[in-house]
Every structure is written in C-alpha cells, then in structure tokens.
Amino acid sequence: MRRRSPKPSHACAERLIEVNVQNPETSGRSIRADWSAYATAYDLLSEHNPAYQELLQDFEAFLGTIETPRLIYDIGGGTGNYTEVAARTCPDSEIHLVEPDIGMNAAARAKLAQFDNVEYEAFALEDIGASGTADLLICVHALYAMPDPEQRLRDMRRLLRPGGWLYLIDLGRDMDVADWRSYLFSSLKREHGLTGALRVFWQGREIAKQNKTILKAQQEGTYWTHTAEEIATAVTAAGFEIHRREAVYRDYSDLLVCRAKP
Ligand SMILES: C[S@@+](CC[C@H](N)C(=O)[O-])C[C@H]1O[C@@H](n2cnc3c(N)ncnc32)[C@H](O)[C@@H]1O
C-alpha cells in the first residue's frame, strides 16, 4: 500500500505512529482512549456483548448480498474481528487491516495468523495515499475517534472505486457507562451466573476505564458525537449514496451501507 509522502524522514510504520502521537491535531493534550490498553480486554468483552455480536452477524450477512469484493480495507480494524469475517468468507480477496495502534495491531496479527490474505497497515487513515481501487471499505466504531471525521469520510471515498461499498458503523451518542455496565452484567449473569459475570467484569475492567475516557472525550468534543441525520448528511456530502441506514448497538450507533458515487 502506498502511504502519503510528506513525512520522508520517518521511513518505518512505528516511527510514523510516534509522529502521530506527538501531533497536536491527532492527539495533543486532548483526552483520548488508550487503544493499546483497550486491546488487552477488547475481545473478552466483545465475545460476551450480544450487541457487538449482532453487528458482526449483520456484516457477514451483508457480505453475502454483494459481489465478492476483490480489495477490502478494514479501517480502524482494532483486534481484527471484521477482518476475520472478511478473510474467512472471501478467501480469494486481498484485505488490508488499517490500524495505527500498536497494541490493537499486535492482537489482530496474533488472532489472524492463519489467514494469508490479510495485510497489516500500521497507519492512520489520514496517512494512506492509495486511491480509487478498493471494492469495499469497512469502518466500525472508529470514525468518531478520528481527527476531522468529515475529511476522513472524504478519504474513504478517495480509497474506493466508483460504485465501491462502504460498510460504516459509528458511535454517535454519549457512551453511558452505567447503562452499558448494567446491560453487559445482566447478559453475563444470564449466561454464566453471578460468579461468572463478576469474573468477566474483573478481567475486563480496563474496558470500563477506557469507556469512561471515551465519554470524557465525547463531552469535551475531541470525539465526534452525531445524530443519525448528521452522519447521513456528512456521508452524502463526502460523495456516497446511502443504501441502508439504521440505528444499531442499542441505539448508540448508526449503521450506513453506502456506495461511492461516480
Ligand atoms: C473501538 S476500536 C474499533 C475496532 C474494530 N473496528 C471493531 O469494531 O471491533 C477503534 C479503533 O479505531 C482506531 N483509530 C483511531 N483513530 C484512527 C485513525 N485516524 N485511523 C485509523 N484508525 C484509527 C483505534 O486505534 C482503534 O483501534
């Protein structure tokens, strides 16, 4: 994959990440989640979160409705759960997992080691220089955390060929940590009993901590919050035609299935 060239002195991906961390536009003094800390328990809670599992199932069902995409990007792919679905169901496709966080990237590499159709790109979306070639872009719960989300949507449009698909899910509403805690605890207790629920909560305590940070970042405006209308307007303005749109993830998030306009 071609990366934008304006940082010639930083040849390797690790150095690029370091540059991003120190860039006030992308990090600075604002509150931001520590994605590497999040990565340590991300899959533990994702596996036990029925709302998360529903989204993964929706994505797999969506893949069954379109012509097999040849080139796929999973932007902000985290620990690789959506890439895993794509790699498994589209074994002949080339999949690029774009994930700038070292911890998330390492978790994804370990989990997806058996797939030889996955490339790992340790860059932020804004540092990818490719254009006009992708057939499908996946971006789940990552856009809200990126600097200048409207510009990032235009970057996504640039990566896609005309008619290419964007499968976008974004957290739009404030992360009500107490509400999620009670939802997850009830679901875990039903499945694993009180002791099992307490054990998973203890093992996944880093997630609660990072979710509180996400809420703070939303409240101070570092992370984007939006209504369904606002994200639909931004997606359309970036050059997409919306094919399906619904509130998901217990109404905290918006799902938009779109095609890149010619
Ligand atoms: C909540 S995780 C979502 C992971 C995955 N998409 C999922 O749904 O399981 C958000 C991810 O977005 C990534 N991210 C944040 N800013 C980004 C950027 N500018 N470009 C690409 N990824 C970014 C973070 O590193 C983090 O791993």
The ligand as an SDF file (V2000), in Angstrom:
LIG
                    3D

 27 29  0  0  0  0  0  0  0  0999 V2000
  -13.2890    0.8630   19.2250 C   0  0  0  0  0  0  0  0  0  0  0  0
  -11.9630    0.3700   18.1830 S   0  0  0  0  0  0  0  0  0  0  0  0
  -12.9200   -0.4710   16.9210 C   0  0  0  0  0  0  0  0  0  0  0  0
  -12.2130   -1.6920   16.4120 C   0  0  0  0  0  0  0  0  0  0  0  0
  -12.9840   -2.5370   15.3840 C   0  0  0  0  0  0  0  0  0  0  0  0
  -13.3650   -1.7610   14.2110 N   0  0  0  0  0  0  0  0  0  0  0  0
  -14.1920   -3.2120   15.9800 C   0  0  0  0  0  0  0  0  0  0  0  0
  -15.3090   -2.7270   15.7650 O   0  0  0  0  0  0  0  0  0  0  0  0
  -14.0020   -4.2030   16.6880 O   0  0  0  0  0  0  0  0  0  0  0  0
  -11.4940    1.8980   17.3490 C   0  0  0  0  0  0  0  0  0  0  0  0
  -10.1780    1.7710   16.5910 C   0  0  0  0  0  0  0  0  0  0  0  0
  -10.0060    2.9260   15.7420 O   0  0  0  0  0  0  0  0  0  0  0  0
   -8.6110    3.1390   15.6210 C   0  0  0  0  0  0  0  0  0  0  0  0
   -8.3480    4.5100   15.1340 N   0  0  0  0  0  0  0  0  0  0  0  0
   -8.3970    5.6650   15.8460 C   0  0  0  0  0  0  0  0  0  0  0  0
   -8.0510    6.7070   15.0630 N   0  0  0  0  0  0  0  0  0  0  0  0
   -7.7840    6.1980   13.8330 C   0  0  0  0  0  0  0  0  0  0  0  0
   -7.3560    6.7670   12.5950 C   0  0  0  0  0  0  0  0  0  0  0  0
   -7.1590    8.0790   12.4830 N   0  0  0  0  0  0  0  0  0  0  0  0
   -7.1890    5.9450   11.5240 N   0  0  0  0  0  0  0  0  0  0  0  0
   -7.4080    4.6140   11.6340 C   0  0  0  0  0  0  0  0  0  0  0  0
   -7.7990    4.0280   12.7980 N   0  0  0  0  0  0  0  0  0  0  0  0
   -7.9820    4.7940   13.8760 C   0  0  0  0  0  0  0  0  0  0  0  0
   -8.0980    2.9060   17.0430 C   0  0  0  0  0  0  0  0  0  0  0  0
   -6.7100    2.6670   17.0610 O   0  0  0  0  0  0  0  0  0  0  0  0
   -8.9530    1.7260   17.4990 C   0  0  0  0  0  0  0  0  0  0  0  0
   -8.2920    0.5040   17.3370 O   0  0  0  0  0  0  0  0  0  0  0  0
  1  2  1  0
  2  3  1  0
  2 10  1  0
  3  4  1  0
  4  5  1  0
  5  6  1  0
  5  7  1  0
  7  8  2  0
  7  9  1  0
 10 11  1  0
 11 12  1  0
 11 26  1  0
 12 13  1  0
 13 14  1  0
 13 24  1  0
 14 15  1  0
 14 23  1  0
 15 16  2  0
 16 17  1  0
 17 18  1  0
 17 23  2  0
 18 19  1  0
 18 20  2  0
 20 21  1  0
 21 22  2  0
 22 23  1  0
 24 25  1  0
 24 26  1  0
 26 27  1  0
M  CHG  2   2   1   9  -1
M  END
$$$$
